[in-house]
Amino acid sequence: MSIRKALPIDNSVAKAVVQKSLASFGLIADFDTLDAAIGALGLANTPNEIELVAEVDGKLVGCLAIQRMEGSVAKLFGFHVDASMQGQGIGRTLLSAAIAQAVIHHFTQLQLETWGDMGAAVHLYESLGWVRGPDPLPESGADRFYRLALVR
């Protein structure tokens, strides 16, 4: 497995991973609004400061993006691992690499929104020290909010 910066050729494959992942929870990806960060993954005009993909045997199996929100606070978007590859530590490795990159970018806090039904992801976040905060507004497209204080 390798983790690397996203390239333009990764965009359509990453979107397919996200679509399949969300569909398994009865959700539909919307790359124009709620899932716009992954919609822009690897593209020249991306608003993301950090874009990483996970590969196994040359196949993209996971992705994520991080955008600056305000000051030194950033938000994690589009963190997904292909369902057929889950349970192998790919998500933990990908998320750990993203956290390390966030520190290098001088972010002091990461935030994310997710669904409680995404049990494996919630467990991963909590095992890495993410702390649950107030639930997001319904129009956010999620039902849980987490934050992680970053140590430099």
C-alpha positions in Angstrom: 0.0 0.0 0.0 1.1 3.5 -0.7 -0.2 7.0 0.2 0.4 9.8 -2.2 -0.8 13.2 -3.3 -3.8 13.1 -5.7 -3.2 13.7 -9.4 -5.7 14.8 -12.1 -6.0 11.2 -13.4 -7.2 10.2 -9.9 -10.3 12.3 -10.0 -12.8 10.0 -11.7 -11.6 6.9 -9.8 -11.8 8.7 -6.5 -15.3 9.9 -7.3 -16.3 6.3 -8.1 -14.9 5.1 -4.7 -16.9 7.8 -2.9 -20.1 7.0 -4.9 -19.9 3.3 -4.1 -19.1 4.0 -0.5 -21.9 6.4 0.0 -24.4 4.2 -1.8 -23.6 1.4 0.7 -25.2 3.7 3.3 -28.1 4.7 1.1 -26.6 8.1 0.2 -26.0 9.7 -3.1 -22.8 11.6 -3.8 -23.3 15.2 -4.9 -20.0 16.5 -6.3 -21.4 20.0 -7.0 -22.3 20.7 -3.3 -21.8 18.4 -0.3 -19.1 16.3 -1.9 -17.5 19.2 -3.9 -14.1 18.7 -2.2 -13.7 15.2 -3.7 -15.3 16.5 -6.9 -12.2 18.8 -7.2 -9.7 16.2 -6.1 -6.5 16.4 -8.2 -7.8 19.2 -10.4 -5.9 22.4 -11.1 -8.5 24.6 -9.5 -9.0 22.6 -6.4 -9.8 24.5 -3.2 -8.2 21.7 -1.2 -4.9 22.2 0.5 -4.3 18.5 1.1 -5.4 15.7 -1.2 -4.3 12.2 -0.6 -5.1 8.8 -2.2 -4.3 5.3 -1.1 -3.2 2.7 -3.6 -2.8 -1.0 -3.4 -1.0 -2.7 -6.3 -1.4 0.4 -8.4 -5.2 0.6 -7.8 -6.7 3.7 -6.1 -8.7 2.3 -3.1 -9.1 5.4 -0.8 -9.1 9.2 -0.8 -9.6 12.3 1.2 -9.3 16.0 1.0 -8.6 18.8 3.6 -9.6 22.4 3.1 -8.7 25.5 5.3 -11.8 26.8 7.0 -10.7 29.8 9.1 -7.3 30.7 10.4 -5.5 27.5 11.3 -8.6 25.3 11.3 -9.2 22.9 8.5 -11.9 20.4 7.6 -11.6 16.8 6.4 -13.8 15.9 3.4 -14.5 12.8 1.4 -12.6 10.2 3.5 -13.5 6.9 1.9 -12.0 3.5 1.4 -13.3 1.0 -1.2 -15.5 -1.4 0.7 -13.7 -4.5 -0.7 -10.5 -3.2 0.9 -11.8 -2.2 4.4 -10.4 -3.8 7.5 -6.8 -3.9 6.2 -5.6 -0.7 7.9 -5.8 1.4 4.7 -8.2 3.9 6.3 -6.0 4.3 9.4 -2.9 4.7 7.3 -4.5 7.2 5.0 -6.0 9.3 7.8 -2.8 9.2 9.8 -0.9 10.5 6.7 -3.5 13.3 6.4 -3.1 14.3 10.0 0.7 14.4 9.5 0.2 16.6 6.5 -2.1 18.9 8.4 0.6 19.5 11.0 3.1 20.2 8.3 0.6 22.8 6.9 0.5 24.4 10.3 -3.1 23.6 11.0 -4.0 23.5 14.7 -7.3 21.7 14.4 -9.1 19.4 12.0 -12.8 19.1 11.9 -15.1 16.7 10.1 -18.8 15.8 9.7 -19.9 12.2 9.3 -22.8 9.8 9.8 -23.2 7.8 13.0 -24.1 4.8 10.7 -20.6 4.8 9.4 -19.5 2.8 12.4 -16.0 1.8 11.2 -15.1 5.4 10.4 -16.5 6.7 13.7 -14.5 4.0 15.6 -11.4 5.0 13.7 -11.8 8.7 14.4 -12.4 8.1 18.1 -9.4 5.7 18.3 -7.2 8.4 16.9 -8.3 11.0 19.4 -11.0 12.9 17.5 -13.6 14.3 20.0 -17.3 14.6 19.2 -18.8 18.0 19.3 -22.2 19.5 18.7 -24.2 17.7 16.0 -24.2 19.6 12.7 -27.3 21.2 11.2 -29.4 18.8 9.1 -28.6 20.6 5.8 -24.9 19.8 6.3 -25.5 16.2 5.0 -24.2 14.6 8.2 -25.4 13.9 11.8 -22.1 14.0 13.7 -19.3 16.5 14.2 -15.7 15.7 15.3 -12.6 17.7 15.9 -9.0 16.9 16.5 -6.5 19.2 18.1 -3.2 19.0 16.3 0.2 19.0 18.1 3.1 20.5 16.4 
